Amino acid sequence: MAITHIKQLCGHLTEHNLLGPGPERARWEAWLRSVVCNACNHEQARRDAATMATLNDLPELTGEARRVDWAVCIRAGKLADFEALTADYLRTAQQAVAAGKATEEIIAKGLETARAAAAKALQQTDAEWWVARDGWTAREILKEMVGR
């Protein structure tokens, strides 16, 4: 066990417990010097999430400050997940239409339902609501919104 203080890319001095043989510890130390510390990484994620919320005109979250910080990041991730799920749905739907297994009208209705459910979810302002769904998939959240 080797407790080491390392100056990371952001300039912060951080303490790490580097394990393993000498060459492996040296590799870890070199890598840690090349990246920002966890605190800076989390702060950047919060700033990115806040920017995403502003760009997408999402409502401000309410609740305990620590929970709001966490929920903003969760919501940003879920927005990206909703967009990826929608893109995947469109690819699959186009293949189904081409194969004659679905009609454009059915696809449009499904897409409209998914987008409405995502919009409904993204309007949730209670930070605790987002924190409670941190481990949920985008599909699970959309299903919940359709059921409301």
DRENTORKOL-3810 file (N, C-alpha, C; in nm, 4 decimals):
REM DRENTORKOL-3810
@n.u->0.0853; n.v->-0.1172; n.w->0.0000; ca.u->0.0000; ca.v->0.0000; ca.w->0.0000; c.u->0.0896; c.v->0.1231; c.w->0.0000
@n.u->0.0617; n.v->0.2148; n.w->-0.0919; ca.u->0.1440; ca.v->0.3344; ca.w->-0.1018; c.u->0.0535; c.v->0.4570; c.w->-0.1132
@n.u->0.0379; n.v->0.5305; n.w->-0.0026; ca.u->-0.0381; ca.v->0.6548; ca.w->-0.0054; c.u->0.0511; c.v->0.7594; c.w->-0.0716
@n.u->-0.0011; n.v->0.8193; n.w->-0.1778; ca.u->0.0774; ca.v->0.9144; ca.w->-0.2562; c.u->-0.0035; c.v->1.0410; c.w->-0.2783
@n.u->0.0612; n.v->1.1549; n.w->-0.2722; ca.u->-0.0011; ca.v->1.2827; ca.w->-0.3045; c.u->0.0396; c.v->1.3181; c.w->-0.4470
@n.u->-0.0614; n.v->1.3416; n.w->-0.5314; ca.u->-0.0361; ca.v->1.3636; ca.w->-0.6732; c.u->-0.0988; c.v->1.4951; c.w->-0.7159
@n.u->-0.0218; n.v->1.5769; n.w->-0.7874; ca.u->-0.0764; ca.v->1.6994; ca.w->-0.8447; c.u->-0.1412; c.v->1.6616; c.w->-0.9770
@n.u->-0.2737; n.v->1.6797; n.w->-0.9826; ca.u->-0.3468; ca.v->1.6390; ca.w->-1.1020; c.u->-0.3514; c.v->1.7516; c.w->-1.2039
@n.u->-0.4031; n.v->1.7233; n.w->-1.3212; ca.u->-0.4044; ca.v->1.8160; ca.w->-1.4334; c.u->-0.4656; c.v->1.9511; c.w->-1.3969
@n.u->-0.5654; n.v->1.9501; n.w->-1.3093; ca.u->-0.6343; ca.v->2.0728; ca.w->-1.2688; c.u->-0.5517; c.v->2.1559; c.w->-1.1718
@n.u->-0.4425; n.v->2.0973; n.w->-1.1199; ca.u->-0.3575; ca.v->2.1682; ca.w->-1.0258; c.u->-0.3815; c.v->2.1292; c.w->-0.8805
@n.u->-0.4885; n.v->2.0535; n.w->-0.8547; ca.u->-0.5162; ca.v->2.0109; ca.w->-0.7182; c.u->-0.4240; c.v->1.8976; c.w->-0.6760
@n.u->-0.3844; n.v->1.9015; n.w->-0.5506; ca.u->-0.3030; ca.v->1.7958; ca.w->-0.4922; c.u->-0.3989; c.v->1.6970; c.w->-0.4263
@n.u->-0.4008; n.v->1.5742; n.w->-0.4734; ca.u->-0.4941; ca.v->1.4741; ca.w->-0.4219; c.u->-0.4187; c.v->1.3551; c.w->-0.3652
@n.u->-0.4825; n.v->1.2906; n.w->-0.2696; ca.u->-0.4217; ca.v->1.1747; ca.w->-0.2044; c.u->-0.4798; c.v->1.0473; c.w->-0.2656
@n.u->-0.3928; n.v->0.9543; n.w->-0.3002; ca.u->-0.4359; ca.v->0.8282; ca.w->-0.3607; c.u->-0.3621; c.v->0.7126; c.w->-0.2962
@n.u->-0.4309; n.v->0.6024; n.w->-0.2849; ca.u->-0.3721; ca.v->0.4793; ca.w->-0.2341; c.u->-0.3407; c.v->0.3921; c.w->-0.3555
@n.u->-0.2165; n.v->0.3953; n.w->-0.3998; ca.u->-0.1777; ca.v->0.3207; ca.w->-0.5192; c.u->-0.1315; c.v->0.1812; c.w->-0.4789
@n.u->-0.1951; n.v->0.0816; n.w->-0.5380; ca.u->-0.1646; ca.v->-0.0581; ca.w->-0.5066; c.u->-0.0934; c.v->-0.1240; c.w->-0.6239
@n.u->-0.0302; n.v->-0.2351; n.w->-0.5960; ca.u->0.0321; ca.v->-0.3137; ca.w->-0.7008; c.u->0.1820; c.v->-0.2951; c.w->-0.7035
@n.u->0.2481; n.v->-0.3679; n.w->-0.7951; ca.u->0.3935; ca.v->-0.3567; ca.w->-0.8074; c.u->0.4336; c.v->-0.2168; c.w->-0.8545
@n.u->0.5594; n.v->-0.1829; n.w->-0.8333; ca.u->0.6113; ca.v->-0.0505; ca.w->-0.8671; c.u->0.5750; c.v->0.0008; c.w->-1.0055
@n.u->0.5952; n.v->-0.0781; n.w->-1.1124; ca.u->0.5616; ca.v->-0.0284; ca.w->-1.2472; c.u->0.4117; c.v->0.0035; c.w->-1.2614
@n.u->0.3286; n.v->-0.0771; n.w->-1.1965; ca.u->0.1840; ca.v->-0.0531; ca.w->-1.2047; c.u->0.1479; c.v->0.0755; c.w->-1.1311
@n.u->0.2072; n.v->0.0969; n.w->-1.0144; ca.u->0.1823; ca.v->0.2202; ca.w->-0.9397; c.u->0.2290; c.v->0.3410; c.w->-1.0207
@n.u->0.3428; n.v->0.3272; n.w->-1.0876; ca.u->0.3950; ca.v->0.4372; ca.w->-1.1701; c.u->0.2992; c.v->0.4701; c.w->-1.2841
@n.u->0.2398; n.v->0.3664; n.w->-1.3446; ca.u->0.1417; ca.v->0.3878; ca.w->-1.4523; c.u->0.0200; c.v->0.4622; c.w->-1.3992
@n.u->-0.0302; n.v->0.4198; n.w->-1.2823; ca.u->-0.1462; ca.v->0.4857; ca.w->-1.2222; c.u->-0.1132; c.v->0.6310; c.w->-1.1908
@n.u->0.0043; n.v->0.6538; n.w->-1.1350; ca.u->0.0436; ca.v->0.7900; ca.w->-1.0995; c.u->0.0513; c.v->0.8781; c.w->-1.2246
@n.u->0.1088; n.v->0.8268; n.w->-1.3312; ca.u->0.1180; ca.v->0.9024; ca.w->-1.4564; c.u->-0.0217; c.v->0.9340; c.w->-1.5100
@n.u->-0.1097; n.v->0.8362; n.w->-1.5018; ca.u->-0.2466; ca.v->0.8598; ca.w->-1.5500; c.u->-0.3153; c.v->0.9653; c.w->-1.4650
@n.u->-0.3030; n.v->0.9553; n.w->-1.3326; ca.u->-0.3669; ca.v->1.0523; ca.w->-1.2435; c.u->-0.3152; c.v->1.1939; c.w->-1.2683
@n.u->-0.1883; n.v->1.2083; n.w->-1.3034; ca.u->-0.1323; ca.v->1.3403; ca.w->-1.3349; c.u->-0.1922; c.v->1.3962; c.w->-1.4644
@n.u->-0.2459; n.v->1.3096; n.w->-1.5491; ca.u->-0.2961; ca.v->1.3519; ca.w->-1.6799; c.u->-0.4458; c.v->1.3834; c.w->-1.6816
@n.u->-0.5125; n.v->1.3667; n.w->-1.5671; ca.u->-0.6569; ca.v->1.3916; ca.w->-1.5610; c.u->-0.6877; c.v->1.4885; c.w->-1.4475
@n.u->-0.8053; n.v->1.5517; n.w->-1.4558; ca.u->-0.8489; ca.v->1.6406; ca.w->-1.3480; c.u->-0.8966; c.v->1.5568; c.w->-1.2299
@n.u->-0.8967; n.v->1.6158; n.w->-1.1119; ca.u->-0.9395; ca.v->1.5435; ca.w->-0.9917; c.u->-1.0911; c.v->1.5198; c.w->-0.9946
@n.u->-1.1381; n.v->1.4330; n.w->-0.9070; ca.u->-1.2807; ca.v->1.3998; ca.w->-0.9012; c.u->-1.3666; c.v->1.5228; c.w->-0.8739
@n.u->-1.3211; n.v->1.6091; n.w->-0.7831; ca.u->-1.4001; ca.v->1.7279; ca.w->-0.7501; c.u->-1.4183; c.v->1.8176; c.w->-0.8725
@n.u->-1.3114; n.v->1.8391; n.w->-0.9468; ca.u->-1.3207; ca.v->1.9218; ca.w->-1.0683; c.u->-1.4050; c.v->1.8529; c.w->-1.1756
@n.u->-1.3912; n.v->1.7216; n.w->-1.1851; ca.u->-1.4702; ca.v->1.6458; ca.w->-1.2814; c.u->-1.6191; c.v->1.6586; c.w->-1.2500
@n.u->-1.6556; n.v->1.6458; n.w->-1.1223; ca.u->-1.7965; ca.v->1.6587; ca.w->-1.0817; c.u->-1.8472; c.v->1.8008; c.w->-1.1040
@n.u->-1.7633; n.v->1.8987; n.w->-1.0741; ca.u->-1.8037; ca.v->2.0380; ca.w->-1.0941; c.u->-1.8283; c.v->2.0656; c.w->-1.2426
@n.u->-1.7434; n.v->2.0128; n.w->-1.3300; ca.u->-1.7630; ca.v->2.0311; ca.w->-1.4738; c.u->-1.8921; c.v->1.9626; c.w->-1.5190
@n.u->-1.9198; n.v->1.8456; n.w->-1.4651; ca.u->-2.0440; ca.v->1.7749; ca.w->-1.4993; c.u->-2.1652; c.v->1.8573; c.w->-1.4563
@n.u->-2.1590; n.v->1.9191; n.w->-1.3383; ca.u->-2.2698; ca.v->2.0046; ca.w->-1.2921; c.u->-2.2871; c.v->2.1254; c.w->-1.3840
@n.u->-2.1751; n.v->2.1874; n.w->-1.4233; ca.u->-2.1844; ca.v->2.3030; ca.w->-1.5141; c.u->-2.2424; c.v->2.2614; c.w->-1.6496
@n.u->-2.1970; n.v->2.1485; n.w->-1.7019; ca.u->-2.2488; ca.v->2.0993; ca.w->-1.8300; c.u->-2.3988; c.v->2.0707; c.w->-1.8210
@n.u->-2.4406; n.v->2.0096; n.w->-1.7099; ca.u->-2.5818; ca.v->1.9772; ca.w->-1.6904; c.u->-2.6651; c.v->2.1052; c.w->-1.6800
@n.u->-2.6136; n.v->2.2054; n.w->-1.6111; ca.u->-2.6855; ca.v->2.3326; ca.w->-1.5983; c.u->-2.6971; c.v->2.4012; c.w->-1.7348
@n.u->-2.5910; n.v->2.3955; n.w->-1.8140; ca.u->-2.5945; ca.v->2.4526; ca.w->-1.9484; c.u->-2.6974; c.v->2.3805; c.w->-2.0342
@n.u->-2.6987; n.v->2.2460; n.w->-2.0249; ca.u->-2.7962; ca.v->2.1672; ca.w->-2.1009; c.u->-2.9386; c.v->2.2058; c.w->-2.0610
@n.u->-2.9611; n.v->2.2250; n.w->-1.9315; ca.u->-3.0947; ca.v->2.2623; ca.w->-1.8839; c.u->-3.1355; c.v->2.3981; c.w->-1.9402
@n.u->-3.0425; n.v->2.4916; n.w->-1.9421; ca.u->-3.0715; ca.v->2.6245; ca.w->-1.9963; c.u->-3.0997; c.v->2.6172; c.w->-2.1456
@n.u->-3.0155; n.v->2.5450; n.w->-2.2192; ca.u->-3.0335; ca.v->2.5339; ca.w->-2.3647; c.u->-3.1648; c.v->2.4664; c.w->-2.4019
@n.u->-3.2111; n.v->2.3751; n.w->-2.3178; ca.u->-3.3352; ca.v->2.3032; ca.w->-2.3460; c.u->-3.4550; c.v->2.3619; c.w->-2.2732
@n.u->-3.4356; n.v->2.4791; n.w->-2.2117; ca.u->-3.5423; ca.v->2.5516; ca.w->-2.1426; c.u->-3.6140; c.v->2.4631; c.w->-2.0399
@n.u->-3.5350; n.v->2.3910; n.w->-1.9608; ca.u->-3.5915; ca.v->2.3043; ca.w->-1.8580; c.u->-3.6127; c.v->2.3836; c.w->-1.7296
@n.u->-3.7143; n.v->2.3471; n.w->-1.6533; ca.u->-3.7416; ca.v->2.4206; ca.w->-1.5298; c.u->-3.6333; c.v->2.3956; c.w->-1.4250
@n.u->-3.6203; n.v->2.4915; n.w->-1.3341; ca.u->-3.5253; ca.v->2.4785; ca.w->-1.2243; c.u->-3.5742; c.v->2.3707; c.w->-1.1289
@n.u->-3.4814; n.v->2.2918; n.w->-1.0778; ca.u->-3.5178; ca.v->2.1865; ca.w->-0.9842; c.u->-3.5256; c.v->2.2432; c.w->-0.8430
@n.u->-3.6112; n.v->2.1838; n.w->-0.7622; ca.u->-3.6305; ca.v->2.2285; ca.w->-0.6253; c.u->-3.5957; c.v->2.1172; c.w->-0.5284
@n.u->-3.5615; n.v->2.1559; n.w->-0.4069; ca.u->-3.5292; ca.v->2.0588; ca.w->-0.3039; c.u->-3.4004; c.v->2.0954; c.w->-0.2335
@n.u->-3.3494; n.v->2.0032; n.w->-0.1551; ca.u->-3.2240; ca.v->2.0229; ca.w->-0.0822; c.u->-3.1107; c.v->2.0458; c.w->-0.1827
@n.u->-3.0247; n.v->2.1419; n.w->-0.1549; ca.u->-2.9191; ca.v->2.1829; ca.w->-0.2490; c.u->-2.8354; c.v->2.0654; c.w->-0.2981
@n.u->-2.7963; n.v->1.9776; n.w->-0.2070; ca.u->-2.7141; ca.v->1.8629; ca.w->-0.2469; c.u->-2.7896; c.v->1.7715; c.w->-0.3430
@n.u->-2.9168; n.v->1.7526; n.w->-0.3165; ca.u->-3.0003; ca.v->1.6688; ca.w->-0.4034; c.u->-3.0214; c.v->1.7352; c.w->-0.5389
@n.u->-3.0379; n.v->1.8674; n.w->-0.5383; ca.u->-3.0567; ca.v->1.9400; ca.w->-0.6644; c.u->-2.9321; c.v->1.9249; c.w->-0.7521
@n.u->-2.8123; n.v->1.9407; n.w->-0.6924; ca.u->-2.6880; ca.v->1.9238; ca.w->-0.7694; c.u->-2.6821; c.v->1.7864; c.w->-0.8348
@n.u->-2.7196; n.v->1.6855; n.w->-0.7600; ca.u->-2.7179; ca.v->1.5483; ca.w->-0.8100; c.u->-2.8254; c.v->1.5299; c.w->-0.9168
@n.u->-2.9451; n.v->1.5801; n.w->-0.8887; ca.u->-3.0587; ca.v->1.5621; ca.w->-0.9797; c.u->-3.0366; c.v->1.6311; c.w->-1.1139
@n.u->-2.9706; n.v->1.7460; n.w->-1.1135; ca.u->-2.9425; ca.v->1.8170; ca.w->-1.2393; c.u->-2.8593; c.v->1.7285; c.w->-1.3311
@n.u->-2.7613; n.v->1.6599; n.w->-1.2740; ca.u->-2.6769; ca.v->1.5704; ca.w->-1.3540; c.u->-2.7548; c.v->1.4475; c.w->-1.4005
@n.u->-2.8393; n.v->1.3943; n.w->-1.3135; ca.u->-2.9216; ca.v->1.2785; ca.w->-1.3511; c.u->-3.0129; c.v->1.3163; c.w->-1.4670
@n.u->-3.0794; n.v->1.4335; n.w->-1.4549; ca.u->-3.1721; ca.v->1.4772; ca.w->-1.5595; c.u->-3.0990; c.v->1.4967; c.w->-1.6920
@n.u->-2.9786; n.v->1.5516; n.w->-1.6883; ca.u->-2.9013; ca.v->1.5707; ca.w->-1.8119; c.u->-2.8725; c.v->1.4359; c.w->-1.8775
@n.u->-2.8365; n.v->1.3388; n.w->-1.7968; ca.u->-2.8114; ca.v->1.2048; ca.w->-1.8502; c.u->-2.9361; c.v->1.1427; c.w->-1.9097
@n.u->-3.0484; n.v->1.1615; n.w->-1.8417; ca.u->-3.1743; ca.v->1.1043; ca.w->-1.8914; c.u->-3.2182; c.v->1.1724; c.w->-2.0205
@n.u->-3.1933; n.v->1.3032; n.w->-2.0336; ca.u->-3.2263; ca.v->1.3718; ca.w->-2.1585; c.u->-3.1483; c.v->1.3092; c.w->-2.2736
@n.u->-3.0207; n.v->1.2865; n.w->-2.2524; ca.u->-2.9386; ca.v->1.2212; ca.w->-2.3556; c.u->-2.9910; c.v->1.0810; c.w->-2.3837
@n.u->-3.0324; n.v->1.0094; n.w->-2.2787; ca.u->-3.0878; ca.v->0.8752; ca.w->-2.2965; c.u->-3.2185; c.v->0.8790; c.w->-2.3754
@n.u->-3.3046; n.v->0.9786; n.w->-2.3456; ca.u->-3.4316; ca.v->0.9917; ca.w->-2.4199; c.u->-3.4029; c.v->1.0153; c.w->-2.5679
@n.u->-3.3058; n.v->1.1009; n.w->-2.5963; ca.u->-3.2713; ca.v->1.1306; ca.w->-2.7362; c.u->-3.2160; c.v->1.0068; c.w->-2.8062
@n.u->-3.1316; n.v->0.9307; n.w->-2.7374; ca.u->-3.0758; ca.v->0.8084; ca.w->-2.7967; c.u->-3.1855; c.v->0.7044; c.w->-2.8202
@n.u->-3.2770; n.v->0.6932; n.w->-2.7247; ca.u->-3.3878; ca.v->0.5986; ca.w->-2.7381; c.u->-3.4776; c.v->0.6364; c.w->-2.8558
@n.u->-3.5018; n.v->0.7653; n.w->-2.8724; ca.u->-3.5830; ca.v->0.8127; ca.w->-2.9841; c.u->-3.5144; c.v->0.7825; c.w->-3.1174
@n.u->-3.3844; n.v->0.8070; n.w->-3.1252; ca.u->-3.3102; ca.v->0.7777; ca.w->-3.2486; c.u->-3.3134; c.v->0.6285; c.w->-3.2794
@n.u->-3.2990; n.v->0.5462; n.w->-3.1763; ca.u->-3.3047; ca.v->0.4016; ca.w->-3.1941; c.u->-3.4438; c.v->0.3584; c.w->-3.2410
@n.u->-3.5470; n.v->0.4184; n.w->-3.1818; ca.u->-3.6847; ca.v->0.3886; ca.w->-3.2219; c.u->-3.7056; c.v->0.4229; c.w->-3.3699
@n.u->-3.6559; n.v->0.5383; n.w->-3.4116; ca.u->-3.6727; ca.v->0.5784; ca.w->-3.5515; c.u->-3.6026; c.v->0.4821; c.w->-3.6470
@n.u->-3.4814; n.v->0.4379; n.w->-3.6115; ca.u->-3.4102; ca.v->0.3412; ca.w->-3.6967; c.u->-3.4896; c.v->0.2108; c.w->-3.7078
@n.u->-3.5326; n.v->0.1609; n.w->-3.5937; ca.u->-3.6084; ca.v->0.0358; ca.w->-3.5919; c.u->-3.7405; c.v->0.0512; c.w->-3.6667
@n.u->-3.8056; n.v->0.1650; n.w->-3.6468; ca.u->-3.9343; ca.v->0.1906; ca.w->-3.7116; c.u->-3.9193; c.v->0.1969; c.w->-3.8634
@n.u->-3.8154; n.v->0.2608; n.w->-3.9119; ca.u->-3.7932; ca.v->0.2697; ca.w->-4.0562; c.u->-3.7718; c.v->0.1311; c.w->-4.1161
@n.u->-3.7008; n.v->0.0457; n.w->-4.0422; ca.u->-3.6808; ca.v->-0.0915; ca.w->-4.0892; c.u->-3.8131; c.v->-0.1680; c.w->-4.0919
@n.u->-3.8967; n.v->-0.1451; n.w->-3.9916; ca.u->-4.0270; ca.v->-0.2130; ca.w->-3.9857; c.u->-4.1173; c.v->-0.1679; c.w->-4.0998
@n.u->-4.1150; n.v->-0.0395; n.w->-4.1301; ca.u->-4.1958; ca.v->0.0126; ca.w->-4.2418; c.u->-4.1455; c.v->-0.0453; c.w->-4.3729
@n.u->-4.0145; n.v->-0.0465; n.w->-4.3910; ca.u->-3.9556; ca.v->-0.0998; ca.w->-4.5141; c.u->-3.9889; c.v->-0.2478; c.w->-4.5326
@n.u->-3.9998; n.v->-0.3208; n.w->-4.4215; ca.u->-4.0304; ca.v->-0.4638; ca.w->-4.4280; c.u->-4.1813; c.v->-0.4888; c.w->-4.4340
@n.u->-4.2596; n.v->-0.3819; n.w->-4.4288; ca.u->-4.4049; ca.v->-0.3967; ca.w->-4.4345; c.u->-4.4656; c.v->-0.4428; c.w->-4.3033
@n.u->-4.3934; n.v->-0.4315; n.w->-4.1938; ca.u->-4.4436; ca.v->-0.4775; ca.w->-4.0635; c.u->-4.5099; c.v->-0.3662; c.w->-3.9834
@n.u->-4.5029; n.v->-0.2424; n.w->-4.0321; ca.u->-4.5647; ca.v->-0.1297; ca.w->-3.9634; c.u->-4.5975; c.v->-0.0218; c.w->-4.0656
@n.u->-4.6860; n.v->0.0667; n.w->-4.0264; ca.u->-4.7222; ca.v->0.1773; ca.w->-4.1147; c.u->-4.6628; c.v->0.3068; c.w->-4.0605
@n.u->-4.6519; n.v->0.4040; n.w->-4.1464; ca.u->-4.6007; ca.v->0.5354; ca.w->-4.1065; c.u->-4.6858; c.v->0.5954; c.w->-3.9956
@n.u->-4.8177; n.v->0.5735; n.w->-4.0024; ca.u->-4.9093; ca.v->0.6304; ca.w->-3.9023; c.u->-4.8826; c.v->0.5715; c.w->-3.7636
@n.u->-4.8611; n.v->0.4403; n.w->-3.7585; ca.u->-4.8336; ca.v->0.3742; ca.w->-3.6297; c.u->-4.7015; c.v->0.4255; c.w->-3.5732
@n.u->-4.6028; n.v->0.4401; n.w->-3.6601; ca.u->-4.4716; ca.v->0.4889; ca.w->-3.6175; c.u->-4.4834; c.v->0.6317; c.w->-3.5647
@n.u->-4.5567; n.v->0.7166; n.w->-3.6361; ca.u->-4.5745; ca.v->0.8560; ca.w->-3.5943; c.u->-4.6443; c.v->0.8634; c.w->-3.4582
@n.u->-4.7437; n.v->0.7786; n.w->-3.4383; ca.u->-4.8166; ca.v->0.7774; ca.w->-3.3103; c.u->-4.7231; c.v->0.7354; c.w->-3.1968
@n.u->-4.6417; n.v->0.6324; n.w->-3.2195; ca.u->-4.5472; ca.v->0.5873; ca.w->-3.1175; c.u->-4.4447; c.v->0.6944; c.w->-3.0850
@n.u->-4.3953; n.v->0.7621; n.w->-3.1864; ca.u->-4.2974; ca.v->0.8681; ca.w->-3.1678; c.u->-4.3587; c.v->0.9855; c.w->-3.0913
@n.u->-4.4814; n.v->1.0203; n.w->-3.1266; ca.u->-4.5514; ca.v->1.1292; ca.w->-3.0570; c.u->-4.5711; c.v->1.0953; c.w->-2.9088
@n.u->-4.6079; n.v->0.9720; n.w->-2.8803; ca.u->-4.6271; ca.v->0.9280; ca.w->-2.7414; c.u->-4.4965; c.v->0.9340; c.w->-2.6633
@n.u->-4.3882; n.v->0.8853; n.w->-2.7238; ca.u->-4.2575; ca.v->0.8853; ca.w->-2.6570; c.u->-4.2095; c.v->1.0283; c.w->-2.6316
@n.u->-4.2258; n.v->1.1155; n.w->-2.7280; ca.u->-4.1818; ca.v->1.2543; ca.w->-2.7110; c.u->-4.2648; c.v->1.3265; c.w->-2.6047
@n.u->-4.3932; n.v->1.3006; n.w->-2.6019; ca.u->-4.4794; ca.v->1.3621; ca.w->-2.4995; c.u->-4.4410; c.v->1.3118; c.w->-2.3604
@n.u->-4.4120; n.v->1.1830; n.w->-2.3488; ca.u->-4.3721; ca.v->1.1265; ca.w->-2.2195; c.u->-4.2382; c.v->1.1849; c.w->-2.1748
@n.u->-4.1441; n.v->1.1997; n.w->-2.2665; ca.u->-4.0134; ca.v->1.2581; ca.w->-2.2325; c.u->-4.0315; c.v->1.4036; c.w->-2.1886
@n.u->-4.1137; n.v->1.4785; n.w->-2.2603; ca.u->-4.1381; ca.v->1.6181; ca.w->-2.2244; c.u->-4.2009; c.v->1.6272; c.w->-2.0855
@n.u->-4.2922; n.v->1.5369; n.w->-2.0564; ca.u->-4.3568; ca.v->1.5340; ca.w->-1.9251; c.u->-4.2547; c.v->1.5037; c.w->-1.8153
@n.u->-4.1681; n.v->1.4086; n.w->-1.8403; ca.u->-4.0646; ca.v->1.3742; ca.w->-1.7422; c.u->-3.9706; c.v->1.4922; c.w->-1.7201
@n.u->-3.9297; n.v->1.5566; n.w->-1.8269; ca.u->-3.8341; ca.v->1.6659; ca.w->-1.8163; c.u->-3.8916; c.v->1.7895; c.w->-1.7471
@n.u->-4.0226; n.v->1.7942; n.w->-1.7308; ca.u->-4.0854; ca.v->1.9048; ca.w->-1.6591; c.u->-4.0946; c.v->1.8795; c.w->-1.5084
@n.u->-4.0524; n.v->1.7612; n.w->-1.4648; ca.u->-4.0519; ca.v->1.7306; ca.w->-1.3215; c.u->-3.9508; c.v->1.8217; c.w->-1.2530
@n.u->-3.9937; n.v->1.8928; n.w->-1.1499; ca.u->-3.9064; ca.v->1.9897; ca.w->-1.0840; c.u->-3.8544; c.v->1.9436; c.w->-0.9479
@n.u->-3.9086; n.v->1.8368; n.w->-0.8945; ca.u->-3.8656; ca.v->1.7888; ca.w->-0.7642; c.u->-3.7361; c.v->1.7087; c.w->-0.7787
@n.u->-3.6295; n.v->1.7588; n.w->-0.7196; ca.u->-3.4989; ca.v->1.6912; ca.w->-0.7295; c.u->-3.5094; c.v->1.5471; c.w->-0.6804
@n.u->-3.5864; n.v->1.5249; n.w->-0.5758; ca.u->-3.5995; ca.v->1.3905; ca.w->-0.5195; c.u->-3.6601; c.v->1.2935; c.w->-0.6214
@n.u->-3.7478; n.v->1.3428; n.w->-0.7084; ca.u->-3.8086; ca.v->1.2595; ca.w->-0.8126; c.u->-3.6991; c.v->1.2049; c.w->-0.9035
@n.u->-3.6056; n.v->1.2918; n.w->-0.9417; ca.u->-3.4959; ca.v->1.2499; ca.w->-1.0292; c.u->-3.3998; c.v->1.1563; c.w->-0.9576
@n.u->-3.3676; n.v->1.1872; n.w->-0.8332; ca.u->-3.2758; ca.v->1.1037; ca.w->-0.7560; c.u->-3.3338; c.v->0.9631; c.w->-0.7394
@n.u->-3.4637; n.v->0.9556; n.w->-0.7155; ca.u->-3.5288; ca.v->0.8253; ca.w->-0.6980; c.u->-3.5240; c.v->0.7414; c.w->-0.8253
@n.u->-3.5080; n.v->0.8051; n.w->-0.9389; ca.u->-3.5065; ca.v->0.7340; ca.w->-1.0672; c.u->-3.3666; c.v->0.7269; c.w->-1.1290
@n.u->-3.2663; n.v->0.7506; n.w->-1.0477; ca.u->-3.1282; ca.v->0.7502; ca.w->-1.0966; c.u->-3.0915; c.v->0.6192; c.w->-1.1658
@n.u->-3.1335; n.v->0.5075; n.w->-1.1110; ca.u->-3.0987; ca.v->0.3776; ca.w->-1.1682; c.u->-3.1958; c.v->0.3288; c.w->-1.2751
@n.u->-3.2956; n.v->0.4076; n.w->-1.3050; ca.u->-3.3953; ca.v->0.3672; ca.w->-1.4048; c.u->-3.3419; c.v->0.3903; c.w->-1.5456
@n.u->-3.3909; n.v->0.3101; n.w->-1.6387; ca.u->-3.3593; ca.v->0.3340; ca.w->-1.7792; c.u->-3.4539; c.v->0.4407; c.w->-1.8330
@n.u->-3.4175; n.v->0.4984; n.w->-1.9458; ca.u->-3.5045; ca.v->0.5969; ca.w->-2.0102; c.u->-3.6392; c.v->0.5337; c.w->-2.0438
@n.u->-3.6367; n.v->0.4098; n.w->-2.0872; ca.u->-3.7603; ca.v->0.3392; ca.w->-2.1218; c.u->-3.8526; c.v->0.3254; c.w->-2.0008
@n.u->-3.7953; n.v->0.2951; n.w->-1.8838; ca.u->-3.8760; ca.v->0.2814; ca.w->-1.7623; c.u->-3.9417; c.v->0.4142; c.w->-1.7232
@n.u->-3.8675; n.v->0.5219; n.w->-1.7373; ca.u->-3.9234; ca.v->0.6538; ca.w->-1.7053; c.u->-4.0345; c.v->0.6898; c.w->-1.8034
@n.u->-4.0132; n.v->0.6629; n.w->-1.9318; ca.u->-4.1162; ca.v->0.6924; ca.w->-2.0312; c.u->-4.2432; c.v->0.6116; c.w->-2.0056
@n.u->-4.2264; n.v->0.4843; n.w->-1.9696; ca.u->-4.3429; ca.v->0.4019; ca.w->-1.9376; c.u->-4.4207; c.v->0.4595; c.w->-1.8195
@n.u->-4.3471; n.v->0.5069; n.w->-1.7187; ca.u->-4.4148; ca.v->0.5677; ca.w->-1.6045; c.u->-4.4925; c.v->0.6925; c.w->-1.6480
@n.u->-4.4337; n.v->0.7723; n.w->-1.7328; ca.u->-4.4989; ca.v->0.8960; ca.w->-1.7759; c.u->-4.6218; c.v->0.8677; c.w->-1.8618
@n.u->-4.6161; n.v->0.7646; n.w->-1.9432; ca.u->-4.7319; ca.v->0.7283; ca.w->-2.0258; c.u->-4.8456; c.v->0.6811; c.w->-1.9366
@n.u->-4.8110; n.v->0.6128; n.w->-1.8267; ca.u->-4.9120; ca.v->0.5617; ca.w->-1.7339; c.u->-4.9772; c.v->0.6667; c.w->-1.6477
@n.u->-4.9211; n.v->0.7873; n.w->-1.6409; ca.u->-4.9787; ca.v->0.8936; ca.w->-1.5552; c.u->-5.0925; c.v->0.9632; c.w->-1.6224
END
